[in-house]
Amino acid sequence: MRSAGDLYGRSRVGPLFYAIACIVSAWVAGYLHPLRLLGWLPAVCFVVMFLLRNANRPPTSFVDPAAYQRWRVRHWALIHGGCLLWAAVSTYFGSVERDAWLPFTVVVVISVALGAALAQAFSMEPRQTTLTLVFLYAPSIVLFVIVPMLRPIAVTLFVYILYQLSSLRRVAHEYDQQIETELALQLSRAEVERMTRVDALTGLANRREYENVYPKAWQQAARSRGEIALLVCDLVHFKKLNDGHGHLAGDACLQHFARLVEECFRREIDLLARIGGEEFVIVLPGSTVHEGERMAETLRARLEERPCEWQGKSLPMTVSIGVGSAAWAADPKPEATFARIDAACYEAKMNGRNRVVVAPT
């Protein structure tokens, strides 16, 4: 999830800036004597917080919403904790250094800078960021109101908070729009990628996908001398059907055959592809030639029994199928296996069509 990655990445180094701010403020106020614990303790606490934030990595998978929510709660607790700690530091300076304008001014400027950074960095969650700004500024504003001479600073900070909240809403809206745009682009790219791999008419894999997947499946089976069966299917007299009833009827017949193929071959590892006008290939990794022959006969019989229904017409269809498996002693490459089985499909067409022929090995 993009927002989780942004939240983690943008919050990692924050405590180091808090630590630097503490050291600078203490240095200006003269608190950095080596034995004066008060000058160094807040900076040490922020270094510890830096380590905790970096250790609290987001889940690698967002399948479990409860795990993500637990991580998010922990991480925001660390962010809020940093703001509260700095609020304590700035409140201390406001109460102790009210007459020392230089250190007090430095602390106020740092608080404003930290608030601006928080509003910009965590815009993906405006509600939590608003709470963070309240934690950062509220103690100081309360103190400044109580101390009469600091009231102008309180008014200034209050006005600036209103500006930051307004800016936060705008930045949060821009962030949401950016996420929506990126998501739309990803979906568009995924759709384009899918279209390059899928036959638009039948919904099966196209020739490009077949030429990409089949050689890899063949090579994988070859490494272990495993089984891989192949079916080459050719619809009988499809051109005659196309010419007699029109291209729309031909398209409907191709879609009908594709649905029957999907009914017969349901494994996710099987590749069902249309590689030509009426020519289809089915790749069955891990299947023997006998299993391929049985399933080819099932497909042939099912097509013969279930003609394509189109515009009130029943269009009978048959298919010739060549089936075989890789012969590792005879086939030096995937194309050789395909050529043997394609020849078996041709033999089926020459010997009467509407039949299954097993390729010799």
C-alpha positions in Angstrom: 0.0 0.0 0.0 1.4 3.3 -1.1 0.2 5.3 1.9 1.8 2.9 4.3 5.2 3.1 2.5 5.0 6.9 2.5 4.0 7.1 6.2 7.0 4.9 7.1 9.5 6.5 4.8 8.6 10.1 5.7 8.6 9.4 9.4 12.0 7.6 9.7 14.4 10.6 10.0 12.0 12.9 11.9 13.3 12.1 15.4 16.8 13.0 14.3 15.6 16.5 13.4 13.9 16.7 16.8 17.2 15.7 18.4 19.1 18.4 16.5 16.5 20.9 17.5 16.9 20.0 21.2 20.7 20.3 21.0 20.5 23.7 19.2 18.0 25.0 21.7 20.0 23.8 24.7 23.2 25.2 23.2 21.6 28.7 22.7 20.2 28.5 26.3 23.6 27.3 27.7 22.3 23.9 28.8 25.0 21.8 27.1 27.4 21.5 30.0 28.7 17.9 29.9 27.3 17.1 33.3 23.9 18.8 32.9 21.6 16.0 32.1 18.7 18.3 31.2 20.5 19.5 28.2 21.1 16.1 26.7 18.2 13.9 27.8 15.6 15.0 25.3 18.0 14.5 22.4 18.8 11.0 23.7 15.1 10.2 23.9 14.6 11.3 20.3 17.5 9.1 19.1 15.8 6.1 20.8 12.6 7.1 19.1 14.5 7.2 15.8 15.5 3.6 16.3 12.0 2.5 17.3 10.4 4.1 14.2 12.9 2.5 11.9 12.4 -0.9 13.6 8.6 -0.6 13.2 8.5 -1.6 9.5 5.2 -1.9 7.7 3.8 -5.4 6.9 5.2 -7.0 3.7 1.7 -8.1 2.8 -1.6 -6.3 3.3 -3.7 -9.4 3.1 -4.3 -9.2 6.9 -6.0 -5.9 7.6 -5.7 -6.4 11.4 -1.9 -6.7 11.1 -1.7 -3.5 9.1 -4.0 -1.7 11.6 -1.8 -2.8 14.5 1.3 -1.5 12.7 -0.4 1.8 11.8 -1.5 2.4 15.5 2.0 1.7 16.7 3.6 4.0 14.2 1.3 6.9 14.8 1.8 6.4 18.5 5.6 6.9 17.9 4.9 10.0 15.8 2.5 11.5 18.3 5.0 10.7 21.1 7.7 12.7 19.3 5.4 15.7 19.0 4.4 15.5 22.7 8.1 15.3 23.7 9.0 18.4 21.7 5.9 20.1 23.1 7.3 19.4 26.6 10.7 20.9 25.6 9.1 24.0 24.1 6.8 24.4 27.1 9.8 24.2 29.4 11.6 27.0 27.5 8.5 29.1 27.5 8.2 28.9 31.3 11.9 29.1 32.2 13.3 31.3 29.4 10.5 33.8 29.1 12.9 36.6 29.7 15.7 35.3 27.5 14.3 36.2 24.1 17.0 34.5 21.9 16.6 30.9 23.1 12.8 31.4 23.4 12.7 32.8 19.8 14.8 29.9 18.5 12.4 27.3 20.1 9.3 29.1 18.6 10.9 29.2 15.1 11.8 25.5 15.4 8.3 24.6 16.4 6.9 26.4 13.4 9.3 24.6 11.1 8.5 21.2 12.6 4.8 21.8 12.3 5.2 22.8 8.6 7.2 19.6 8.0 4.6 17.4 9.7 1.7 18.9 7.8 3.5 18.3 4.5 5.0 14.9 5.2 1.9 13.2 6.7 -0.8 14.7 4.4 -1.9 11.1 3.5 -3.8 11.0 6.8 -5.1 14.5 7.6 -7.0 13.5 10.7 -4.0 12.0 12.4 -1.8 14.9 11.2 -4.3 17.4 12.7 -4.0 15.6 16.0 -0.2 15.7 15.7 -0.3 19.5 15.2 -2.5 19.8 18.3 0.0 17.8 20.3 2.9 19.9 19.0 1.4 23.4 19.6 -1.3 23.1 22.3 0.9 23.1 25.4 2.9 26.0 24.2 -0.2 28.0 23.3 -1.8 27.3 26.7 1.4 28.4 28.4 1.8 31.5 26.3 -1.8 32.5 27.1 -1.1 32.1 30.8 2.0 34.3 30.6 0.8 37.8 29.7 4.0 38.8 27.9 3.9 35.8 25.7 0.3 36.2 24.5 1.3 37.8 21.2 3.2 34.7 20.4 0.2 32.6 21.3 -2.0 34.6 18.9 0.6 34.3 16.2 0.9 30.5 16.6 -2.9 30.1 16.7 -3.2 32.0 13.4 -0.4 29.9 11.9 -2.1 26.7 13.0 -5.2 27.7 11.1 -3.2 28.3 8.0 -1.5 24.9 8.4 -4.8 23.1 8.8 -6.1 24.8 5.6 -2.9 23.9 3.8 -3.1 20.4 5.1 -6.6 19.9 3.6 -5.3 21.1 0.2 -2.2 18.9 0.3 -4.3 15.9 1.4 -6.6 16.4 -1.5 -3.7 16.6 -3.9 -2.2 13.4 -2.4 -5.5 11.6 -2.9 -5.7 12.8 -6.5 -2.2 11.6 -7.1 -3.0 8.1 -5.6 -6.1 7.9 -7.8 -4.1 8.9 -10.9 -1.4 6.3 -10.2 -4.1 3.6 -9.6 -5.8 4.5 -12.9 -2.5 4.3 -14.7 -1.7 0.9 -13.1 -5.1 -0.5 -14.1 -4.7 0.9 -17.6 -1.3 -0.7 -17.9 -2.6 -4.0 -16.6 -5.5 -3.9 -19.1 -3.1 -3.1 -22.0 -0.8 -5.9 -20.9 -3.8 -8.3 -20.7 -4.9 -7.3 -24.2 -1.5 -8.1 -25.6 -1.8 -11.6 -24.2 -5.4 -12.4 -24.8 -7.3 -13.1 -28.0 -10.0 -10.4 -28.2 -12.6 -12.6 -29.7 -12.5 -15.8 -27.7 -10.9 -14.6 -24.4 -8.2 -17.4 -24.7 -4.5 -16.7 -24.9 -3.4 -15.4 -28.2 -0.5 -16.5 -30.4 2.0 -14.2 -28.7 1.2 -15.6 -25.3 1.4 -19.1 -26.6 4.9 -18.4 -28.1 6.0 -17.0 -24.8 4.6 -19.6 -22.4 4.8 -22.9 -24.4 8.6 -22.9 -24.8 9.1 -22.1 -21.1 6.8 -24.9 -20.1 8.6 -27.3 -22.5 12.0 -26.3 -21.2 10.9 -26.8 -17.6 9.6 -30.3 -18.4 12.8 -31.1 -20.4 15.0 -30.3 -17.4 13.3 -33.0 -15.3 12.4 -35.3 -18.2 8.8 -34.8 -17.1 5.5 -35.0 -19.0 3.9 -32.4 -21.1 1.1 -33.0 -23.5 0.0 -30.9 -26.4 -3.3 -30.7 -28.4 -3.5 -29.0 -31.8 -7.2 -28.4 -32.8 -8.6 -27.4 -36.1 -12.3 -26.7 -36.6 -13.7 -28.7 -39.5 -14.9 -26.7 -42.6 -14.9 -23.5 -40.7 -14.4 -21.4 -43.9 -17.5 -23.0 -45.4 -19.5 -22.1 -42.2 -18.1 -18.6 -42.3 -19.0 -18.1 -46.0 -22.4 -19.7 -45.6 -23.6 -17.8 -42.5 -21.4 -14.7 -42.3 -18.6 -13.6 -40.2 -20.7 -12.9 -37.2 -21.9 -16.5 -37.2 -18.2 -17.5 -37.5 -17.3 -15.4 -34.6 -20.1 -16.9 -32.5 -18.8 -20.4 -33.4 -15.3 -19.6 -32.4 -16.5 -18.2 -29.1 -18.7 -21.3 -28.6 -15.7 -23.6 -29.1 -13.6 -21.5 -26.7 -16.1 -21.9 -24.0 -16.2 -25.7 -24.5 -12.4 -25.7 -24.3 -12.5 -23.8 -21.0 -15.1 -26.3 -19.7 -12.9 -29.3 -20.5 -9.5 -27.9 -19.3 -9.8 -26.1 -16.0 -6.4 -26.3 -14.4 -4.6 -23.0 -13.9 -1.4 -24.4 -15.3 -3.0 -25.4 -18.7 -2.5 -23.0 -21.6 -5.6 -22.6 -23.8 -4.7 -20.5 -26.9 -6.0 -19.5 -30.3 -3.0 -19.3 -32.6 -4.8 -18.8 -36.0 -8.2 -18.3 -37.5 -9.7 -21.6 -36.5 -6.6 -23.2 -35.0 -6.2 -23.7 -31.3 -3.5 -25.2 -29.1 -3.8 -26.6 -25.6 -0.7 -27.1 -23.5 -1.0 -29.6 -20.6 2.1 -29.5 -18.3 2.5 -32.6 -16.3 0.0 -34.6 -18.4 0.8 -37.8 -20.3 -0.2 -38.5 -23.9 -2.9 -40.9 -22.7 -4.4 -38.2 -20.5 -4.2 -35.7 -23.4 -5.9 -38.2 -25.7 -8.8 -38.8 -23.3 -9.4 -35.1 -22.8 -9.1 -34.5 -26.5 -11.8 -37.1 -27.2 -14.0 -35.5 -24.5 -13.7 -32.1 -26.2 -14.4 -33.6 -29.6 -17.5 -35.4 -28.5 -18.8 -32.5 -26.5 -18.5 -30.2 -29.5 -20.3 -32.7 -31.7 -23.1 -33.0 -29.2 -23.5 -29.3 -28.6 -23.8 -27.2 -31.8 -23.5 -23.4 -31.6 -26.8 -21.7 -31.2 -26.9 -18.3 -33.0 -29.8 -16.1 -33.8 -32.3 -19.0 -33.6 -30.1 -21.3 -35.8 -28.3 -24.4 -34.7 -24.8 -24.5 -36.3 -23.2 -28.0 -36.0 -19.5 -28.0 -35.6 -16.7 -30.7 -35.4 -13.0 -30.5 -34.7 -9.9 -32.5 -35.8 -7.4 -32.9 -33.0 -3.8 -34.0 -33.0 -2.4 -35.0 -29.6 0.9 -36.0 -28.3 3.6 -35.4 -25.8 7.3 -34.4 -25.8 9.7 -37.2 -26.8 12.9 -36.2 -25.2 15.0 -38.5 -27.4 13.5 -37.2 -30.6 12.5 -33.6 -30.0 15.5 -31.2 -29.7 13.4 -28.2 -29.2 9.7 -27.2 -28.5 9.1 -26.6 -32.2 9.9 -30.2 -33.0 7.2 -31.4 -30.5 4.7 -29.0 -32.0 5.5 -30.1 -35.5 4.9 -33.8 -34.8 1.5 -33.1 -33.2 0.5 -30.6 -35.8 1.2 -33.3 -38.4 -1.1 -35.6 -36.4 -3.9 -32.9 -36.6 -3.3 -32.8 -40.4 -3.6 -36.5 -40.5 -6.9 -36.3 -38.7 -8.2 -33.9 -41.3 -7.0 -36.1 -44.2 -8.5 -39.2 -42.7 -12.1 -38.1 -42.4 -12.0 -35.2 -39.9 -13.9 -35.1 -36.6 -11.4 -37.4 -35.0 -8.4 -37.5 -32.6 -5.1 -38.8 -33.8 -2.1 -39.5 -31.5 1.3 -38.4 -32.9 3.9 -41.1 -33.1 6.9 -40.7 -30.8 
